[in-house]
Amino acid sequence: MLLFALNASRAFGSSIASALGVRLSLHEEHSFEDGEHETRPSVEVRGTDVCVVQSLHHGADQTLSDRLSRLLFFLATLHDHGAASLTAVVPYLAYARKDRRTAPYDSVSSRYLAQLFEAVGTDMLLTLEVHNPAAFDNAFRCRTIRLDSSLLFEDAAVALDDGGRLVVVSPDPGGIKRARSWREALEKRIGRSVGQAFVDKSRRAGVVAGSPIVVGDVADATLLVFDDMISTGTTMARATCALKDAGARRIFAFTAHGLFVAEAPTLLSSAPIDRMFVSDTILPLHLPSNGIGWRTEVISAAPLFATAIRQQSTTGM
């Protein structure tokens, strides 16, 4: 097996390689003055199972579109040169939230993205904590593996248990199943009952509106608020404020992907969050060193990806 990591995700790829006990395979990336680029392997790939690491989000060095096109072009190049199988390791998968038509002539970006991966010969896509698991599974025709981010946060959550009431919370109705699954896992781990709650919200013209409503008993409890991502921070900030007003004793936020765009750093700094835990699929570079920044802990998802890759390599990619 060969493991490549494109330059924009080299740090994450290096962490996966270290966990696997292998070295990253060499490749070349060239950018041209007109904005075009070229990426190619520096080693023979014919007849070999190949994994390519690239997280798809906007960054200071490359835009989301740059990262996506570089990944697709590189996968296509590996396919052209005879790789036995191709696995796209995409820690954060962009465009996954737009998974259904909600208006006339609407697009379904998650399916279009899947078609792009399939068109360049991708055999399997490996990612972490997708927004809508059912829609994700239906979008792809190639094989997919979606890792559960709750596995990353379980040790941290157990360490927060002080013997008082513990409640897992979804910050919106869409994450209830995700929160329920984690609650059940935590109950088995700590050997006692864990409560569950969620915060209801409504949207008008795509904008969160109205006062949030807490459903469930959170009074005098330690809350573990679990979500797949934080983008603008509006949902998490509104939810934690509502939970505090409902009598929560301590509030800890857990999210797989921290985009932290727009006013998210400001909103979260003023939110009643005792501590926030995020994975390193997107490094929280936008957070200030004070405020929510110093209350945020990054937990690496690389070992989780390494385990999944190792399992696939032993059973056949």
RODO-2510 file (C-alpha; in nm, 4 decimals, decimal comma):
residues 317
     n   res          X          Y          Z
     1     m     0,0000     0,0000     0,0000
     2     l     0,1127     0,3558    -0,0758
     3     l    -0,0026     0,6577     0,1219
     4     f     0,0097     1,0044    -0,0335
     5     a    -0,0871     1,3345     0,1306
     6     l    -0,1292     1,6416    -0,0857
     7     n     0,0526     1,9502     0,0371
     8     a    -0,2501     2,1247     0,1872
     9     s    -0,3132     1,8229     0,4149
    10     r     0,0436     1,7046     0,4622
    11     a     0,0417     1,7515     0,8402
    12     f    -0,2688     1,5332     0,8815
    13     g    -0,1303     1,2785     0,6343
    14     s     0,1980     1,2640     0,8252
    15     s     0,0047     1,1883     1,1439
    16     i    -0,1768     0,9021     0,9707
    17     a     0,1537     0,7698     0,8341
    18     s     0,3082     0,7832     1,1806
    19     a     0,0155     0,5920     1,3293
    20     l     0,0484     0,3308     1,0539
    21     g     0,4256     0,3079     1,0921
    22     v     0,4890     0,3978     0,7268
    23     r     0,6313     0,6924     0,5338
    24     l     0,4345     0,9172     0,3056
    25     s     0,4998     0,8392    -0,0600
    26     l     0,6660     1,1148    -0,2594
    27     h     0,4790     1,3304    -0,5079
    28     e     0,5203     1,6629    -0,6883
    29     e     0,2853     1,9614    -0,6965
    30     h     0,3438     2,2532    -0,9304
    31     s     0,1475     2,5786    -0,9549
    32     f     0,1581     2,8019    -1,2609
    33     e     0,1211     3,1758    -1,2987
    34     d    -0,2234     3,1499    -1,4572
    35     g    -0,3678     2,9565    -1,1638
    36     e    -0,3400     2,6095    -1,3182
    37     h    -0,1589     2,3299    -1,1375
    38     e    -0,0161     1,9834    -1,1881
    39     t     0,0255     1,6987    -0,9392
    40     r     0,1942     1,3639    -1,0029
    41     p     0,3443     1,0735    -0,8063
    42     s     0,7215     1,0385    -0,7817
    43     v     0,7074     0,6601    -0,7312
    44     e     0,5693     0,3669    -0,9276
    45     v     0,2021     0,3036    -0,8453
    46     r     0,1109     0,0324    -1,0956
    47     g    -0,0534    -0,2671    -0,9329
    48     t    -0,0531    -0,1049    -0,5870
    49     d    -0,3347    -0,0084    -0,3502
    50     v    -0,3110     0,3677    -0,3022
    51     c    -0,4570     0,6068    -0,0429
    52     v    -0,4579     0,9849    -0,0938
    53     v    -0,5197     1,2270     0,1938
    54     q    -0,6782     1,5676     0,1287
    55     s    -0,9243     1,7574     0,3503
    56     l    -1,1718     1,9654     0,1500
    57     h    -1,2144     2,3039     0,3110
    58     h    -1,1066     2,6596     0,2395
    59     g    -0,7623     2,7479     0,3735
    60     a    -0,5129     3,0313     0,3757
    61     d    -0,2934     2,8534     0,1222
    62     q    -0,5531     2,7038    -0,1123
    63     t    -0,9228     2,7553    -0,1754
    64     l    -1,1729     2,4736    -0,1468
    65     s    -1,1924     2,4557    -0,5273
    66     d    -0,8133     2,4290    -0,5517
    67     r    -0,8039     2,1457    -0,3017
    68     l    -1,0854     1,9591    -0,4725
    69     s    -0,9436     1,9877    -0,8240
    70     r    -0,5937     1,8880    -0,7095
    71     l    -0,7327     1,5802    -0,5361
    72     l    -0,9462     1,4766    -0,8339
    73     f    -0,6652     1,5329    -1,0842
    74     f    -0,4197     1,3361    -0,8696
    75     l    -0,6619     1,0452    -0,8277
    76     a    -0,7178     1,0437    -1,2045
    77     t    -0,3417     1,0424    -1,2647
    78     l    -0,2939     0,7457    -1,0304
    79     h    -0,5773     0,5637    -1,2078
    80     d    -0,4194     0,6337    -1,5482
    81     h    -0,0893     0,4896    -1,4273
    82     g    -0,2360     0,1591    -1,3155
    83     a    -0,3010     0,1812    -0,9414
    84     a    -0,4757    -0,1373    -0,8292
    85     s    -0,7218     0,0546    -0,6124
    86     l    -0,7768     0,4154    -0,5112
    87     t    -0,8961     0,5311    -0,1697
    88     a    -0,9687     0,8999    -0,1189
    89     v    -0,9063     0,9818     0,2476
    90     v    -1,1058     1,3027     0,2993
    91     p    -1,1088     1,4042     0,6683
    92     y    -1,3581     1,6833     0,6017
    93     l    -1,5854     1,6391     0,3021
    94     a    -1,7163     1,9641     0,1541
    95     y    -2,0597     1,9984    -0,0100
    96     a    -2,2046     1,7172     0,2039
    97     r    -2,4682     1,9439     0,3616
    98     k    -2,6538     2,0090     0,0362
    99     d    -2,8009     1,6594     0,0068
   100     r    -3,1587     1,7183    -0,1144
   101     r    -3,3716     1,9568    -0,3189
   102     t    -3,5522     2,2137    -0,1066
   103     a    -3,6648     2,4497    -0,3863
   104     p    -3,7517     2,4256    -0,7576
   105     y    -3,4465     2,3753    -0,9836
   106     d    -3,2329     2,3154    -0,6764
   107     s    -2,8948     2,1423    -0,6959
   108     v    -2,7839     1,8363    -0,4973
   109     s    -2,4157     1,9079    -0,4470
   110     s    -2,3411     1,5939    -0,2440
   111     r    -2,4419     1,3727    -0,5373
   112     y    -2,2498     1,5820    -0,7897
   113     l    -1,9396     1,5563    -0,5720
   114     a    -1,9818     1,1798    -0,5547
   115     q    -2,0042     1,1627    -0,9339
   116     l    -1,6763     1,3525    -0,9653
   117     f    -1,4963     1,1049    -0,7395
   118     e    -1,6457     0,8109    -0,9256
   119     a    -1,5535     0,9592    -1,2650
   120     v    -1,1799     0,9651    -1,1844
   121     g    -1,1749     0,6015    -1,0724
   122     t    -1,2109     0,6265    -0,6951
   123     d    -1,2819     0,2833    -0,5459
   124     m    -1,3464     0,3957    -0,1891
   125     l    -1,3918     0,7213     0,0016
   126     l    -1,3052     0,7425     0,3715
   127     t    -1,4264     1,0394     0,5759
   128     l    -1,5257     1,1448     0,9271
   129     e    -1,8713     1,2311     1,0614
   130     v    -2,0910     1,3230     0,7670
   131     h    -2,3827     1,5646     0,8078
   132     n    -2,6540     1,3201     0,6981
   133     p    -2,5409     0,9540     0,6960
   134     a    -2,8357     0,8255     0,4912
   135     a    -2,7975     1,0928     0,2244
   136     f    -2,4223     1,0357     0,2136
   137     d    -2,4651     0,6621     0,1629
   138     n    -2,7191     0,7204    -0,1135
   139     a    -2,5034     0,9785    -0,2938
   140     f    -2,2117     0,7463    -0,3665
   141     r    -2,2002     0,4404    -0,5899
   142     c    -1,8409     0,3578    -0,4986
   143     r    -1,7675     0,2122    -0,1566
   144     t    -1,7651     0,4549     0,1382
   145     i    -1,6629     0,4455     0,5035
   146     r    -1,7810     0,7176     0,7402
   147     l    -1,6021     0,7188     1,0737
   148     d    -1,7840     0,8054     1,3960
   149     s    -1,6335     1,1104     1,5688
   150     s    -1,7811     1,0115     1,9048
   151     l    -1,4980     0,7576     1,9285
   152     l    -1,2532     1,0502     1,9357
   153     f    -1,4294     1,2236     2,2214
   154     e    -1,5244     0,9353     2,4487
   155     d    -1,2155     0,9535     2,6745
   156     a    -1,2516     1,3316     2,7139
   157     a    -1,6201     1,2950     2,7976
   158     v    -1,5559     1,0247     3,0569
   159     a    -1,2911     1,2442     3,2203
   160     l    -1,5548     1,5180     3,2656
   161     d    -1,7850     1,2873     3,4621
   162     d    -1,7819     1,4043     3,8246
   163     g    -2,0549     1,1692     3,9421
   164     g    -2,3384     1,4167     3,8949
   165     r    -2,6086     1,4094     3,6300
   166     l    -2,4647     1,3705     3,2820
   167     v    -2,6704     1,4589     2,9730
   168     v    -2,5824     1,4314     2,6022
   169     v    -2,7398     1,7120     2,4009
   170     s    -2,7984     1,7708     2,0316
   171     p    -2,7969     2,1450     1,9515
   172     d    -3,0697     2,0903     1,6915
   173     p    -3,3294     1,8248     1,6023
   174     g    -3,1241     1,6969     1,3078
   175     g    -2,8567     1,5557     1,5365
   176     i    -3,0823     1,3595     1,7717
   177     k    -2,9812     1,0178     1,6334
   178     r    -2,6132     1,1105     1,6565
   179     a    -2,6549     1,2195     2,0188
   180     r    -2,8598     0,9105     2,1079
   181     s    -2,5918     0,6780     1,9722
   182     w    -2,3214     0,8529     2,1751
   183     r    -2,5357     0,8496     2,4899
   184     e    -2,5795     0,4732     2,4613
   185     a    -2,2055     0,4236     2,4138
   186     l    -2,1235     0,6433     2,7141
   187     e    -2,3704     0,4546     2,9334
   188     k    -2,1882     0,1302     2,8561
   189     r    -1,8522     0,2953     2,9211
   190     i    -1,9308     0,4564     3,2585
   191     g    -2,1818     0,1970     3,3740
   192     r    -2,4686     0,4271     3,4667
   193     s    -2,7564     0,6181     3,3130
   194     v    -2,6869     0,9189     3,0896
   195     g    -2,9659     1,1604     3,0007
   196     q    -3,0500     1,3033     2,6596
   197     a    -3,1906     1,6356     2,5408
   198     f    -3,2013     1,8527     2,2318
   199     v    -3,2555     2,2163     2,1430
   200     d    -3,5298     2,2910     1,8930
   201     k    -3,4850     2,5648     1,6352
   202     s    -3,6680     2,6976     1,3323
   203     r    -3,5462     2,8571     1,0098
   204     r    -3,7074     3,1264     0,7970
   205     a    -3,5652     3,1738     0,4472
   206     g    -3,2622     2,9712     0,5521
   207     v    -3,1933     3,1837     0,8618
   208     v    -3,2268     3,0526     1,2187
   209     a    -3,5113     3,2470     1,3817
   210     g    -3,7209     3,2488     1,6956
   211     s    -3,6292     3,1535     2,0506
   212     p    -3,4663     2,8109     2,0993
   213     i    -3,6590     2,5578     2,3087
   214     v    -3,4828     2,3028     2,5285
   215     v    -3,6477     1,9605     2,5170
   216     g    -3,5359     1,7440     2,8086
   217     d    -3,4215     1,7914     3,1681
   218     v    -3,0827     1,9645     3,1858
   219     a    -3,1142     2,1407     3,5228
   220     d    -2,8047     2,1078     3,7471
   221     a    -2,6411     1,8670     3,4979
   222     t    -2,3132     1,8425     3,3123
   223     l    -2,4007     1,8709     2,9444
   224     l    -2,2093     1,7185     2,6528
   225     v    -2,3308     1,9063     2,3439
   226     f    -2,2438     1,6978     2,0390
   227     d    -2,2609     1,8135     1,6756
   228     d    -2,1018     1,7168     1,3461
   229     m    -1,9682     2,0666     1,2691
   230     i    -1,9548     2,4288     1,3727
   231     s    -1,9667     2,6696     1,0795
   232     t    -2,0850     3,0202     1,1708
   233     g    -2,1318     2,9176     1,5354
   234     t    -2,4905     3,0408     1,5470
   235     t    -2,6496     2,7046     1,6284
   236     m    -2,3995     2,6156     1,9014
   237     a    -2,4057     2,9627     2,0600
   238     r    -2,7867     2,9822     2,0651
   239     a    -2,8165     2,6279     2,1961
   240     t    -2,5676     2,6684     2,4811
   241     c    -2,7262     2,9971     2,5904
   242     a    -3,0664     2,8273     2,6012
   243     l    -2,9206     2,5336     2,7946
   244     k    -2,7611     2,7656     3,0502
   245     d    -3,0919     2,9482     3,0935
   246     a    -3,2539     2,6084     3,1528
   247     g    -3,0256     2,5492     3,4510
   248     a    -2,7266     2,3583     3,3141
   249     r    -2,4379     2,3379     3,5639
   250     r    -2,1533     2,2845     3,3149
   251     i    -2,1544     2,2835     2,9338
   252     f    -1,8953     2,1141     2,7121
   253     a    -1,9142     2,1256     2,3329
   254     f    -1,7874     1,8503     2,1031
   255     t    -1,7698     1,8836     1,7259
   256     a    -1,5947     1,6838     1,4570
   257     h    -1,5325     1,9702     1,2163
   258     g    -1,4610     2,3243     1,3297
   259     l    -1,4967     2,5567     1,0309
   260     f    -1,5381     2,8677     1,2515
   261     v    -1,6262     3,1040     0,9683
   262     a    -1,7799     3,4554     0,9775
   263     e    -1,8555     3,5647     1,3360
   264     a    -1,8088     3,2210     1,4921
   265     p    -1,5068     3,3146     1,7118
   266     t    -1,6953     3,6107     1,8604
   267     l    -2,0220     3,4226     1,9100
   268     l    -1,8536     3,1261     2,0753
   269     s    -1,6307     3,3418     2,2964
   270     s    -1,9408     3,4907     2,4580
   271     a    -2,1309     3,1597     2,4742
   272     p    -2,1482     2,9770     2,8109
   273     i    -1,9164     2,6934     2,7005
   274     d    -1,6780     2,5695     2,9700
   275     r    -1,4628     2,3852     2,7183
   276     m    -1,4832     2,2888     2,3533
   277     f    -1,3338     1,9814     2,1861
   278     v    -1,2733     1,9589     1,8107
   279     s    -1,0887     1,7212     1,5805
   280     d    -0,7968     1,8222     1,3590
   281     t    -0,9746     1,7564     1,0277
   282     i    -0,9738     2,1378     1,0115
   283     l    -0,7270     2,3100     1,2424
   284     p    -0,9015     2,5916     1,4368
   285     l    -0,6702     2,8642     1,3075
   286     h    -0,9480     3,1264     1,3119
   287     l    -0,9967     3,1089     1,6874
   288     p    -0,8309     3,3836     1,8949
   289     s    -0,5673     3,2981     2,1534
   290     n    -0,8027     3,4344     2,4209
   291     g    -1,1786     3,3780     2,4564
   292     i    -1,2955     3,0479     2,3134
   293     g    -0,9481     2,9777     2,1748
   294     w    -0,7898     2,8951     2,5080
   295     r    -1,0973     2,6924     2,6020
   296     t    -1,0620     2,4711     2,2932
   297     e    -0,8823     2,1365     2,2831
   298     v    -0,7899     1,9667     1,9546
   299     i    -0,8072     1,5864     1,9466
   300     s    -0,6380     1,4159     1,6530
   301     a    -0,8527     1,2012     1,4244
   302     a    -0,5441     1,0564     1,2516
   303     p    -0,5292     0,7368     1,4649
   304     l    -0,8949     0,6677     1,3806
   305     f    -0,8205     0,6994     1,0086
   306     a    -0,5067     0,4884     1,0446
   307     t    -0,7051     0,2085     1,2080
   308     a    -0,9626     0,2137     0,9273
   309     i    -0,6910     0,2091     0,6592
   310     r    -0,5094    -0,0765     0,8304
   311     q    -0,8291    -0,2793     0,8524
   312     q    -0,8975    -0,2268     0,4831
   313     s    -0,5417    -0,3163     0,3830
   314     t    -0,5629    -0,6478     0,5683
   315     t    -0,9039    -0,7379     0,4234
   316     g    -0,8405    -0,5994     0,0748
   317     m    -0,8913    -0,2358    -0,0263
***
